[in-house]
Amino acid sequence: MTAEELIAEARAAAANAYAPYSRFRVGAVAVDADGNHYTGANVENSAYGATICAEGSAISHAVSCGARRLDTVAVSCLDADGADGGYPCGNCRQLMLEFGVRRVIVDTVEGPREHTLEELLPFGFRFD
């Protein structure tokens, strides 16, 4: 799939976000090595540390379905005004490293921006 198609899927997933505190809706799609798609959305909690990021939600969905190698993660962050937002946090970048994500696509005002995970996490921790 193209970057634009994956971002559209992530935007659709953002509609399901539970974000009553920040109103910052985030959606993500993880694509495994076989091309299967797994969506996720952020789930906030009044105890902020218990909040689940969309990327982590999508990756957990993939792992729960048996995936162990992921190729791509696309993420779309929409704030309360519909403006796109940020990049995956450090925890999510490390989680992507754990499952071998090769390509990360981020929704931006200028259109999808593609990165390698190495660009976003140049010295990620590996225990192997």
DSSP file (Angstrom, degrees, kcal/mol; ACC not computed):
  #  RESIDUE AA STRUCTURE BP1 BP2  ACC     N-H-->O    O-->H-N    N-H-->O    O-->H-N    TCO  KAPPA ALPHA  PHI   PSI    X-CA   Y-CA   Z-CA
    1    1 A M              0   0    0      0, 0.0     2,-0.1     0, 0.0    34,-0.0   0.000 360.0 360.0 360.0 154.9    0.0    0.0    0.0
    2    2 A T     >  -     0   0    0      1,-0.1     4,-2.1     4,-0.0     5,-0.2  -0.349 360.0-110.6 -78.5 164.0    1.1    3.6   -0.5
    3    3 A A  H  > S+     0   0    0      1,-0.2     4,-2.5     2,-0.2     5,-0.2   0.891 119.9  54.1 -59.9 -40.1    2.0    5.9    2.3
    4    4 A E  H  > S+     0   0    0      1,-0.2     4,-2.1     2,-0.2    -1,-0.2   0.896 107.9  48.9 -63.3 -40.9   -1.2    7.9    1.6
    5    5 A E  H  > S+     0   0    0      2,-0.2     4,-1.7     1,-0.2    -1,-0.2   0.889 112.1  48.5 -66.7 -39.3   -3.4    4.8    1.9
    6    6 A L  H  X S+     0   0    0     -4,-2.1     4,-2.2     2,-0.2    -2,-0.2   0.896 110.4  50.8 -68.3 -39.3   -1.8    3.8    5.2
    7    7 A I  H  X S+     0   0    0     -4,-2.5     4,-2.9     2,-0.2    -2,-0.2   0.895 107.5  54.1 -64.4 -39.1   -2.2    7.3    6.6
    8    8 A A  H  X S+     0   0    0     -4,-2.1     4,-2.0     1,-0.2    -1,-0.2   0.896 109.1  48.9 -60.3 -39.4   -5.9    7.2    5.6
    9    9 A E  H  X S+     0   0    0     -4,-1.7     4,-1.8     2,-0.2    -2,-0.2   0.896 111.7  48.6 -66.9 -40.0   -6.2    4.0    7.6
   10   10 A A  H  X S+     0   0    0     -4,-2.2     4,-1.9     2,-0.2    66,-0.2   0.897 109.6  52.6 -66.7 -40.1   -4.4    5.5   10.6
   11   11 A R  H  X S+     0   0    0     -4,-2.9     4,-0.9     1,-0.2    -2,-0.2   0.907 108.3  50.9 -61.4 -40.9   -6.7    8.6   10.4
   12   12 A A  H >< S+     0   0    0     -4,-2.0     3,-0.7     1,-0.2     4,-0.3   0.896 108.6  51.6 -63.5 -39.2   -9.7    6.3   10.4
   13   13 A A  H >< S+     0   0    0     -4,-1.8     3,-1.8     1,-0.2    -1,-0.2   0.851  99.9  64.1 -65.4 -33.9   -8.4    4.5   13.5
   14   14 A A  H >< S+     0   0    0     -4,-1.9     3,-1.7     1,-0.3    -1,-0.2   0.783  88.6  69.3 -60.9 -27.0   -7.9    7.9   15.2
   15   15 A A  T << S+     0   0    0     -4,-0.9    -1,-0.3    -3,-0.7    -2,-0.2   0.754  97.6  52.4 -63.1 -22.4  -11.7    8.4   15.1
   16   16 A N  T <  S+     0   0    0     -3,-1.8    -1,-0.3    -4,-0.3    -2,-0.2   0.379  82.8 126.7 -93.8   3.2  -11.9    5.6   17.7
   17   17 A A    <   -     0   0    0     -3,-1.7     2,-0.7    -4,-0.2    26,-0.2  -0.246  57.0-140.0 -61.8 147.9   -9.5    7.2   20.1
   18   18 A Y  B     +a   43   0A   0     24,-2.5    26,-3.0     6,-0.1     3,-0.1  -0.894  44.3 146.5-107.8  97.9  -10.5    7.6   23.7
   19   19 A A     >  +     0   0    0     -2,-0.7     4,-1.4    24,-0.2    -1,-0.1  -0.434   2.5 145.9-134.7  58.4   -9.0   11.1   24.5
   20   20 A P  T  4 S+     0   0    0      0, 0.0    -1,-0.1     0, 0.0    -2,-0.0   0.707  77.4  44.0 -71.7 -17.5  -11.3   12.9   26.9
   21   21 A Y  T  4 S+     0   0    0     -3,-0.1    -2,-0.1     3,-0.1    25,-0.0   0.913 128.6  19.0 -94.1 -51.3   -8.4   14.7   28.7
   22   22 A S  T  4 S-     0   0    0      2,-0.1    58,-0.3    57,-0.0     3,-0.1   0.720  82.2-143.8 -91.2 -22.6   -6.0   15.9   25.9
   23   23 A R     <  +     0   0    0     -4,-1.4     2,-0.8     1,-0.2    -4,-0.1   0.725  57.2 136.5  58.7  22.4   -8.5   15.7   23.0
   24   24 A F        -     0   0    0     55,-0.2     2,-0.4    56,-0.1    55,-0.2  -0.860  41.5-160.6-102.6  99.0   -5.5   14.6   21.0
   25   25 A R  E     -C   78   0B   0     53,-2.3    53,-3.7    -2,-0.8     2,-0.4  -0.688  10.6-176.8 -89.1 128.3   -6.7   11.7   18.9
   26   26 A V  E     -C   77   0B   0     -2,-0.4    16,-1.8    51,-0.2     2,-0.3  -0.982   5.1-176.6-128.1 135.9   -4.1    9.4   17.5
   27   27 A G  E     -CD  76  41B   0     49,-2.6    49,-2.7    -2,-0.4     2,-0.3  -0.945   4.5-178.7-128.0 152.5   -4.5    6.4   15.2
   28   28 A A  E     -CD  75  40B   0     12,-2.5    12,-2.1    -2,-0.3     2,-0.4  -0.978  15.5-155.5-146.7 157.4   -2.0    3.9   13.9
   29   29 A V  E     -CD  74  39B   0     45,-2.2    45,-2.5    -2,-0.3     2,-0.4  -0.995   8.9-158.6-134.7 131.4   -1.8    0.9   11.7
   30   30 A A  E     -CD  73  38B   0      8,-3.0     8,-2.2    -2,-0.4     2,-0.5  -0.912   6.5-157.4-107.5 136.3    0.9   -1.7   11.9
   31   31 A V  E     -CD  72  37B   0     41,-3.1    40,-3.1    -2,-0.4    41,-1.5  -0.961  11.4-146.0-116.3 123.6    1.6   -3.9    8.9
   32   32 A D  E >   -C   70   0B   0      4,-2.2     3,-2.0    -2,-0.5    38,-0.3  -0.205  34.7 -91.6 -83.4 178.1    3.2   -7.3    9.5
   33   33 A A  T 3  S+     0   0    0     36,-2.0    37,-0.1     1,-0.3    -1,-0.1   0.711 126.8  53.0 -62.9 -21.2    5.7   -9.1    7.2
   34   34 A D  T 3  S-     0   0    0     35,-0.3    -1,-0.3     2,-0.1    36,-0.1   0.422 121.3-104.9 -94.0   0.3    2.8  -10.9    5.5
   35   35 A G    <   +     0   0    0     -3,-2.0     2,-0.2     1,-0.3    -2,-0.1   0.521  69.8 147.0  90.2   6.1    1.0   -7.6    4.7
   36   36 A N        -     0   0    0      1,-0.0    -4,-2.2    26,-0.0     2,-0.4  -0.515  39.9-136.7 -75.0 144.9   -1.7   -7.9    7.3
   37   37 A H  E     -D   31   0B   0     -6,-0.2     2,-0.4    -2,-0.2    -6,-0.2  -0.851  19.2-175.7-109.0 139.4   -3.0   -4.7    8.9
   38   38 A Y  E     -D   30   0B   0     -8,-2.2    -8,-3.0    -2,-0.4     2,-0.2  -0.983  12.3-156.5-134.1 119.5   -3.7   -4.1   12.6
   39   39 A T  E     +D   29   0B   0     -2,-0.4     2,-0.3   -10,-0.2   -10,-0.2  -0.546  13.7 173.7 -96.6 162.5   -5.1   -0.8   13.7
   40   40 A G  E     -D   28   0B   0    -12,-2.1   -12,-2.5    -2,-0.2     2,-0.3  -0.978  12.9-158.0-157.8 160.9   -5.0    0.9   17.1
   41   41 A A  E     -D   27   0B   0     -2,-0.3   -14,-0.2   -14,-0.2     2,-0.1  -0.955  35.1 -91.6-139.1 157.2   -5.9    4.2   18.8
   42   42 A N        -     0   0    0    -16,-1.8   -24,-2.5    -2,-0.3     2,-0.5  -0.441  32.3-160.0 -71.0 146.1   -4.8    6.0   21.9
   43   43 A V  B     -aB  18  52A   0      9,-2.4     9,-2.5   -26,-0.2   -24,-0.2  -0.934  11.6-156.2-129.6 104.7   -6.6    5.2   25.1
   44   44 A E        -     0   0    0    -26,-3.0     2,-0.3    -2,-0.5     4,-0.1  -0.325   6.7-164.6 -80.8 164.2   -6.2    7.8   27.7
   45   45 A N        -     0   0    0      3,-0.1     6,-0.2    -2,-0.1     5,-0.1  -0.989  32.7-121.3-145.6 145.6   -6.6    7.3   31.5
   46   46 A S  S    S+     0   0    0     -2,-0.3     2,-1.1     1,-0.2     3,-0.1   0.776 113.0  65.9 -62.7 -23.9   -7.0    9.9   34.3
   47   47 A A  S >  S-     0   0    0      1,-0.2     3,-3.3    -3,-0.0     4,-0.3  -0.818  88.6-155.7 -91.0  92.4   -3.8    8.3   35.7
   48   48 A Y  G >  S+     0   0    0     -2,-1.1     3,-2.0     1,-0.3    -1,-0.2   0.734  84.5  64.0 -49.6 -34.1   -1.8    9.5   32.8
   49   49 A G  G 3  S+     0   0    0      1,-0.3    -1,-0.3    -3,-0.1    -3,-0.1   0.706  96.8  59.6 -63.8 -17.8    0.9    6.8   33.1
   50   50 A A  G <  S+     0   0    0     -3,-3.3    -1,-0.3    -5,-0.1    -2,-0.2   0.435  79.2 119.7 -89.4  -0.2   -1.7    4.2   32.3
   51   51 A T    <   -     0   0    0     -3,-2.0     2,-0.5    -4,-0.3    -7,-0.2  -0.374  56.9-141.8 -65.6 143.4   -2.5    5.8   28.9
   52   52 A I  B     -B   43   0A   0     -9,-2.5    -9,-2.4    -2,-0.1     2,-0.1  -0.939  12.2-133.9-110.1 126.2   -1.9    3.6   25.9
   53   53 A C     >  -     0   0    0     -2,-0.5     4,-2.3   -11,-0.2   -12,-0.1  -0.396  19.4-119.3 -73.5 154.8   -0.4    5.2   22.7
   54   54 A A  H  > S+     0   0    0      2,-0.2     4,-2.8     1,-0.2   -26,-0.2   0.888 114.3  52.7 -62.0 -40.3   -2.0    4.4   19.3
   55   55 A E  H  > S+     0   0    0      1,-0.2     4,-2.6     2,-0.2    -1,-0.2   0.922 111.1  46.3 -63.1 -43.6    1.3    2.8   18.1
   56   56 A G  H  > S+     0   0    0      2,-0.2     4,-2.6     1,-0.2    -1,-0.2   0.868 111.7  52.5 -65.3 -36.6    1.5    0.5   21.1
   57   57 A S  H  X S+     0   0    0     -4,-2.3     4,-2.2     2,-0.2    -2,-0.2   0.926 111.7  45.2 -64.0 -45.5   -2.2   -0.3   20.7
   58   58 A A  H  X S+     0   0    0     -4,-2.8     4,-2.3     2,-0.2    -2,-0.2   0.907 114.9  47.7 -65.5 -42.1   -1.7   -1.3   17.0
   59   59 A I  H  X S+     0   0    0     -4,-2.6     4,-2.8     2,-0.2     5,-0.2   0.909 111.7  50.1 -66.8 -40.9    1.4   -3.3   17.8
   60   60 A S  H  X S+     0   0    0     -4,-2.6     4,-2.7     2,-0.2    -1,-0.2   0.890 109.1  52.6 -62.9 -38.7   -0.3   -5.0   20.7
   61   61 A H  H  X S+     0   0    0     -4,-2.2     4,-1.1     2,-0.2    -2,-0.2   0.937 111.1  47.1 -59.6 -47.2   -3.2   -5.9   18.3
   62   62 A A  H ><>S+     0   0    0     -4,-2.3     5,-2.3     1,-0.2     3,-0.6   0.935 113.9  46.3 -60.8 -47.7   -0.7   -7.4   15.8
   63   63 A V  H ><5S+     0   0    0     -4,-2.8     3,-1.7     1,-0.2    -1,-0.2   0.889 108.2  56.5 -64.1 -39.4    1.1   -9.4   18.5
   64   64 A S  H 3<5S+     0   0    0     -4,-2.7    -1,-0.2     1,-0.3    -2,-0.2   0.767 106.5  51.4 -62.7 -24.9   -2.2  -10.6   20.0
   65   65 A C  T <<5S-     0   0    0     -4,-1.1    -1,-0.3    -3,-0.6    -2,-0.2   0.386 130.1 -95.6 -93.0   2.5   -3.0  -11.9   16.5
   66   66 A G  T < 5S+     0   0    0     -3,-1.7    -3,-0.2     1,-0.3     2,-0.1   0.374  75.1 142.7 105.0  -4.2    0.3  -13.8   16.3
   67   67 A A      < +     0   0    0     -5,-2.3    -1,-0.3    -6,-0.2     3,-0.1  -0.452  15.5 167.1 -70.4 142.1    2.5  -11.4   14.4
   68   68 A R        +     0   0    0      1,-0.3     2,-0.5    -2,-0.1    -1,-0.1   0.492  64.7  53.8-127.8 -17.0    6.1  -11.2   15.5
   69   69 A R        -     0   0    0     31,-0.1   -36,-2.0    -6,-0.0     2,-0.4  -0.987  65.9-170.0-123.4 122.9    7.7   -9.3   12.6
   70   70 A L  E     -C   32   0B   0     29,-3.1   -38,-0.3    -2,-0.5    32,-0.2  -0.902  11.4-172.9-112.6 141.3    6.3   -5.9   11.6
   71   71 A D  E     +     0   0B   0    -40,-3.1    32,-2.4    -2,-0.4    31,-2.2   0.863  66.6  15.4 -95.6 -46.9    7.3   -4.0    8.5
   72   72 A T  E     -Ce  31 103B   0    -41,-1.5   -41,-3.1    30,-0.2     2,-0.4  -0.962  48.4-167.2-137.3 144.9    5.6   -0.7    8.7
   73   73 A V  E     -Ce  30 104B   0     30,-2.0    32,-2.5    -2,-0.3     2,-0.4  -0.993  11.6-168.8-128.6 127.7    3.8    1.5   11.3
   74   74 A A  E     -Ce  29 105B   0    -45,-2.5   -45,-2.2    -2,-0.4     2,-0.4  -0.937   8.3-170.3-113.5 139.4    1.8    4.5   10.1
   75   75 A V  E     -Ce  28 106B   0     30,-2.6    32,-2.2    -2,-0.4     2,-0.4  -0.988  13.0-170.1-136.2 139.2    0.6    7.1   12.6
   76   76 A S  E     -C   27   0B   0    -49,-2.7   -49,-2.6    -2,-0.4     2,-0.5  -0.993   6.0-165.9-129.0 124.8   -1.8   10.1   12.4
   77   77 A C  E     -C   26   0B   0     -2,-0.4     8,-1.4    30,-0.3     2,-0.5  -0.946   7.2-176.5-111.4 121.5   -2.1   12.5   15.3
   78   78 A L  E     -CF  25  84B   0    -53,-3.7   -53,-2.3    -2,-0.5     6,-0.2  -0.974  10.5-153.5-120.3 123.6   -5.1   14.9   15.2
   79   79 A D    >   -     0   0    0      4,-2.6     3,-2.2    -2,-0.5   -55,-0.2  -0.248  43.6 -84.2 -84.5-177.5   -5.6   17.5   17.8
   80   80 A A  T 3  S+     0   0    0    -58,-0.3   -56,-0.1     1,-0.3    -1,-0.1   0.740 130.7  50.1 -61.2 -23.9   -8.9   19.0   18.8
   81   81 A D  T 3  S-     0   0    0      2,-0.1    -1,-0.3     3,-0.0     3,-0.1   0.383 119.8-106.3 -95.4   2.8   -8.8   21.4   15.9
   82   82 A G  S <  S+     0   0    0     -3,-2.2     2,-0.2     1,-0.3    -2,-0.1   0.466  74.4 138.7  87.5   1.3   -8.0   18.8   13.3
   83   83 A A        -     0   0    0      1,-0.1    -4,-2.6    -5,-0.1    -1,-0.3  -0.574  57.8-111.8 -78.8 142.6   -4.4   19.8   12.9
   84   84 A D  B     -F   78   0B   0     -2,-0.2    -6,-0.2    -6,-0.2    25,-0.1  -0.387  38.8-169.3 -75.5 157.9   -1.9   17.0   12.7
   85   85 A G        -     0   0    0     -8,-1.4    -1,-0.1     1,-0.2    24,-0.1   0.531  21.4 -24.9-117.8-110.6    0.5   16.6   15.5
   86   86 A G        -     0   0    0      1,-0.1    -1,-0.2    22,-0.1    21,-0.2  -0.244  46.7 -93.0-116.7-169.9    3.6   14.7   16.4
   87   87 A Y        -     0   0    0      1,-0.1    -1,-0.1    -2,-0.1   -11,-0.0  -0.561  58.4 -73.7 -99.0 163.7    5.9   11.8   16.0
   88   88 A P        -     0   0    0      0, 0.0    -1,-0.1     0, 0.0   -13,-0.0  -0.292  54.8-114.5 -57.8 142.9    5.9    8.5   17.9
   89   89 A C     >  -     0   0    0      1,-0.1     4,-2.1    -3,-0.1     5,-0.2  -0.160  30.3 -98.2 -71.5 172.2    7.2    8.8   21.5
   90   90 A G  H  > S+     0   0    0      1,-0.2     4,-2.3     2,-0.2     5,-0.2   0.878 122.6  54.3 -61.4 -40.4   10.4    7.1   22.6
   91   91 A N  H  > S+     0   0    0      1,-0.2     4,-2.2     2,-0.2    -1,-0.2   0.925 110.3  46.6 -60.9 -43.6    8.6    4.2   24.2
   92   92 A C  H  > S+     0   0    0      2,-0.2     4,-2.5     1,-0.2    -1,-0.2   0.874 109.9  53.7 -67.9 -36.2    6.7    3.5   21.0
   93   93 A R  H  X S+     0   0    0     -4,-2.1     4,-1.9     2,-0.2    -1,-0.2   0.917 110.1  47.4 -62.9 -42.0   10.0    3.8   19.0
   94   94 A Q  H  X S+     0   0    0     -4,-2.3     4,-1.8     2,-0.2    -2,-0.2   0.894 110.4  52.2 -65.7 -39.2   11.6    1.2   21.3
   95   95 A L  H  X S+     0   0    0     -4,-2.2     4,-1.0     1,-0.2    -2,-0.2   0.896 107.7  52.5 -62.7 -40.0    8.5   -1.0   20.9
   96   96 A M  H  <>S+     0   0    0     -4,-2.5     5,-2.3     1,-0.2     3,-0.5   0.889 106.7  53.3 -61.6 -39.2    8.8   -0.8   17.1
   97   97 A L  H ><5S+     0   0    0     -4,-1.9     3,-1.5     1,-0.2    -1,-0.2   0.891 101.3  60.2 -62.3 -39.5   12.5   -1.8   17.4
   98   98 A E  H 3<5S+     0   0    0     -4,-1.8    -1,-0.2     1,-0.3    -2,-0.2   0.825 111.5  39.4 -57.8 -33.2   11.4   -4.9   19.3
   99   99 A F  T 3<5S-     0   0    0     -4,-1.0   -29,-3.1    -3,-0.5    -1,-0.3   0.170 116.2-108.4-109.7  17.8    9.3   -6.1   16.4
  100  100 A G  T < 5 -     0   0    0     -3,-1.5    -3,-0.2     1,-0.2    -2,-0.1   0.718  44.3-175.7  73.5  24.3   11.6   -5.1   13.6
  101  101 A V      < -     0   0    0     -5,-2.3    16,-0.2     1,-0.2   -30,-0.2  -0.335   6.9-178.1 -57.4 130.0    9.7   -2.2   12.1
  102  102 A R        +     0   0    0    -31,-2.2    15,-1.0     1,-0.2     2,-0.4   0.797  62.9  36.2 -97.3 -38.7   11.6   -1.0    9.0
  103  103 A R  E     -eG  72 116B   0    -32,-2.4   -30,-2.0    13,-0.2     2,-0.4  -0.963  58.1-167.9-128.8 135.4    9.4    1.9    7.9
  104  104 A V  E     -eG  73 115B   0     11,-2.9    11,-2.5    -2,-0.4     2,-0.5  -0.989   7.0-164.1-122.5 127.1    7.6    4.6    9.9
  105  105 A I  E     -eG  74 114B   0    -32,-2.5   -30,-2.6    -2,-0.4     2,-0.4  -0.952   6.0-166.4-114.5 127.5    5.1    6.9    8.1
  106  106 A V  E     -eG  75 113B   0      7,-2.7     7,-2.6    -2,-0.5     2,-0.4  -0.942  20.4-126.0-118.6 133.3    4.0   10.0    9.9
  107  107 A D        +     0   0    0    -32,-2.2   -30,-0.3    -2,-0.4     2,-0.3  -0.628  39.3 169.2 -75.0 126.0    1.0   12.2    8.9
  108  108 A T    >   -     0   0    0     -2,-0.4     3,-1.5     3,-0.3   -23,-0.1  -0.886  50.4-105.1-133.1 166.8    2.0   15.8    8.5
  109  109 A V  T 3  S+     0   0    0     -2,-0.3    -1,-0.1     1,-0.3    -2,-0.0   0.848 123.2  51.9 -58.2 -34.8    0.4   19.0    7.1
  110  110 A E  T 3  S-     0   0    0      1,-0.3    -1,-0.3    -3,-0.0    -3,-0.0   0.516 126.2 -93.1 -80.5  -5.1    2.7   18.6    4.0
  111  111 A G  S <  S-     0   0    0     -3,-1.5    -1,-0.3     2,-0.0    -3,-0.3  -0.607  71.9 -18.4 116.8 179.1    1.6   15.0    3.5
  112  112 A P        -     0   0    0      0, 0.0     2,-0.5     0, 0.0    -5,-0.2  -0.297  56.7-157.0 -60.6 137.0    3.0   11.6    4.6
  113  113 A R  E     -G  106   0B   0     -7,-2.6    -7,-2.7  -110,-0.1     2,-0.4  -0.977   8.0-152.5-117.7 123.4    6.6   11.7    5.8
  114  114 A E  E     +G  105   0B   0     -2,-0.5     2,-0.3    -9,-0.2    -9,-0.2  -0.765  18.5 169.7-101.0 141.0    8.5    8.4    5.6
  115  115 A H  E     -G  104   0B   0    -11,-2.5   -11,-2.9    -2,-0.4     2,-0.3  -0.958  33.7-119.5-138.9 156.2   11.4    7.4    7.9
  116  116 A T  E  >  -G  103   0B   0     -2,-0.3     4,-1.2   -13,-0.2     3,-0.5  -0.679  32.2-119.9 -84.7 155.7   13.4    4.4    8.7
  117  117 A L  H  > S+     0   0    0    -15,-1.0     4,-2.5    -2,-0.3    -1,-0.1   0.860 114.5  63.5 -64.3 -33.1   13.2    3.4   12.3
  118  118 A E  H  4 S+     0   0    0    -16,-0.3    -1,-0.2     1,-0.2     6,-0.1   0.862 100.2  52.7 -58.6 -36.0   17.0    3.9   12.5
  119  119 A E  H  4 S+     0   0    0     -3,-0.5    -1,-0.2     1,-0.2    -2,-0.2   0.890 116.2  38.7 -65.1 -38.7   16.5    7.6   11.7
  120  120 A L  H  < S+     0   0    0     -4,-1.2    -2,-0.2     1,-0.2    -1,-0.2   0.717 132.5  24.6 -85.6 -22.3   14.0    8.0   14.5
  121  121 A L    ><  +     0   0    0     -4,-2.5     3,-1.2    -5,-0.1    -1,-0.2  -0.583  68.5 170.0-141.7  73.4   15.8    5.7   17.0
  122  122 A P  T 3  S+     0   0    0      0, 0.0    -1,-0.1     0, 0.0    -4,-0.1   0.737  80.7  30.4 -65.9 -23.8   19.5    5.7   16.0
  123  123 A F  T 3  S+     0   0    0      2,-0.0    -5,-0.0    -5,-0.0     0, 0.0  -0.285  82.7 170.1-129.3  48.9   20.8    4.0   19.2
  124  124 A G    <   -     0   0    0     -3,-1.2     2,-0.5     1,-0.1    -3,-0.0  -0.234  39.1-106.3 -62.9 149.9   17.9    1.8   20.1
  125  125 A F        -     0   0    0      2,-0.0     2,-0.4     0, 0.0    -1,-0.1  -0.666  38.7-179.2 -83.1 124.4   18.4   -0.8   22.9
  126  126 A R        -     0   0    0     -2,-0.5     2,-0.5   -28,-0.0   -28,-0.0  -0.982  17.1-162.7-122.9 136.0   18.6   -4.4   21.7
  127  127 A F              0   0    0     -2,-0.4    -2,-0.0     1,-0.2     0, 0.0  -0.633 360.0 360.0-116.2  70.9   19.1   -7.4   24.0
  128  128 A D              0   0    0     -2,-0.5    -1,-0.2     0, 0.0     0, 0.0   0.364 360.0 360.0-142.0 360.0   20.2  -10.1   21.6
